[in-house]
Amino acid sequence: MKDVLLIVDVFNDFDHEDGDDLFASFCERVPAMVEAIAAARVAVIPIVYVNDQLERWDADAPRLVRSALAARSGGEVIAPLAPEPGDRFVLKPRYSAFDHTALALLLQELEIERILLIGSATEGCIVQTGIDAREAGFKVTIVADACATTDPGLAEIALRYAEEVGGMRISDASSLAAGMRLDSHTTRSVT
């Protein structure tokens, strides 16, 4: 099965109504996000960042990342999540990474079958992206401990909905990384 790691809304200045709660959650969740990203890189799984354009309509993803990393609050926390050369980047205007973006075309070109979701916020953009991905025919795994939230109670409800109604798999970064290592090892020994 061909996977992609989809990293949603990790570049944020945290300067909004729920910013303090989201920032606190990021502080807890960044290590799992970093683990998932590192495992994807080792397993040579494509990485696609999809980020809210933050009211900018200039399509300048590098500037958006630089701005978020330079922000007074949060830049140092999200710095380990920065894209590397070869990573793809899509800007989005709405909650879902699929809504009014070219993401579906990119995933089709990459021949992706399963989306591994990390980022923020669980109860909003993550689950909405997962729902749209399922409707588009993709398998979806949400890496719950690698997803930040503004409200842990709502995140729990959203994950339960995603699993029981949306048909998505819920996992954690360590299990995902172990599975990637196993898949990578199996592939190497067969070829």
N, C-alpha and C positions, 0 to 999 in steps of 0.2 A: 504494500500500500504506500503510495507517495504522499508524504506529509509536508505541511508548511507550518512554521511557527509564526503565528499572527500576533503581533505586539500592539495592543490598542491603547491609545491615549496615555502614554507614559511621560510625554513632554508637556509639563504643566507649570504655571507660575504659582499655583495654589492661592491666587488672589481672587477668591470668590466666596460666596456664602458658605459653602461646605468645605472650603479649602483647608481649614485647620484639621478637620476630621480626616479628610483624604490624605493630607500630609502625614498625619500620625500613622495611618494605615500603610502608606508607602514605606515609612521607616521600618515597619515590621515585615513587609512583604518583599522588599527589594532583594534580600538574599535568595529567596526562592525564584524570583524573576531572573536573577543573574545565573542561578543554577540551570534553569530551563534554557536560557540563551546559550550558555557554554556547552550544554549537552547537544543542542541543535547544531552548533558550529562543529563539534567533534564528529557528529554523525552525518555531516554535510547535508543537513536539512535546510532548504531555503528559509530565509527570514524576511518577513515583510512587516514593516512598521505602518500602522494606520493611525493617524493622529487628527484630532479636531484641529481645524485650521485657525482656531482662536480668533475669530472675527477678522482674519486676514484673508483677503481674496487675491493674493499675489502669487499663489502656488509656489512659494519659496520655502520648501521644507528645510534646507540647510539653515536658513536664517531662523526659522521657528525653533529648531533644535538649539542653535547657539544662544538664542534669547532665553530659552528655558534653562539652559545650563548656567547662564550668567545671572539668573534671578537671585535676589537676596535670600529668599527662602526657598529651599528645595533643590537648588542646582547641584549641590554637593551630594545629595541623596540619590538623584537620578543619573548622575554622571556615569556610573557603571553600566547604564542601559543604552548608552549612545550607540548609534549605528556604526558599522564598519564598512569599508569599501565593498561593494557587491551586494549589500543589503538593499532591498527595494523599499520605497517609501511612497505612501498614498495619503493625500490629505482628504479629510471628510468634513462635510458641513452639518451632519446630523449624528444621532446616536449610533446607528448601525454603520459598520465599515462598508457595507454594500450599498447603502442608500445614496444615490447620485454620485457614485465613484466608478472608477475603472477596475475595481478590485476583481470582480467576477472574470473579466477578460484576462487579467494577469494570471489568476489561478488556473484558468483554462489553458493558457499558453504554457504554464509550468506543469500541466497534467496532474494537478493536485486532486487527491481523493479525500484526504482528511485534514481538518484544520485543528491545530493545537492553539488554544487561546490563552493569552496572559495579558495583564495590563490593568486598566481601570475604566470605569467603576463596575464592579461585579453586577450590581443590581440595575445598571443602566446599559452602558455601551457593550459590555461583555456579553450579557445574556441576549440583548437585542441582536448583536452581530451573530451569535450562535443560532438564534431562531431563523434569521435570514439565510444563513449558511445551510441550515437543514432544508429550508424551503427550496434552495437552489440545488439540492442533491448531494451536498457534502456530508461526510461524517464529521462530528465535532467532539473534541475533548476539551473541557475547561479545566485548566490547571489551577484549582481553587486557591491554594496557598500562594500562588504567584499573581493573584488578582487583588488589587486594593479596593477599598470600599469607603463610602461615606457613612454607612450604617450597617453594622454587622447583622442586625436582625433582618433587615431587608435583603441583605446578601444571602443569608441562609434560605429565606423564602424563595428568592430568585434562583438559587442553585437547585433547590428541590423541584421547582417548576421546570427548569431546564432539563433535569434528569427524568422526572416522571412524566411530563407532558411533552417536552421537546425532543426526547430521545437522545439527549446528549450524555456523554460519559463525563463523570467528574473524577479527577485524579489529583495527585500532588506532584510537586517538582521532583522529589527523590524517586518516586515510582516511574515517572516519565523518563528521567535520566537513565535509570536502570534499564528500562525497556529499550531506549535508544542504543545503549551500549550493547545489549544483547542482539538487537537487530543488526547493528553495525558489525559485530563480531561474526554473526551468522553469514552476512553478505560477504565479508572478506574471506571466510574459510571456504565458501562455495565457489568463489571466482578465482 
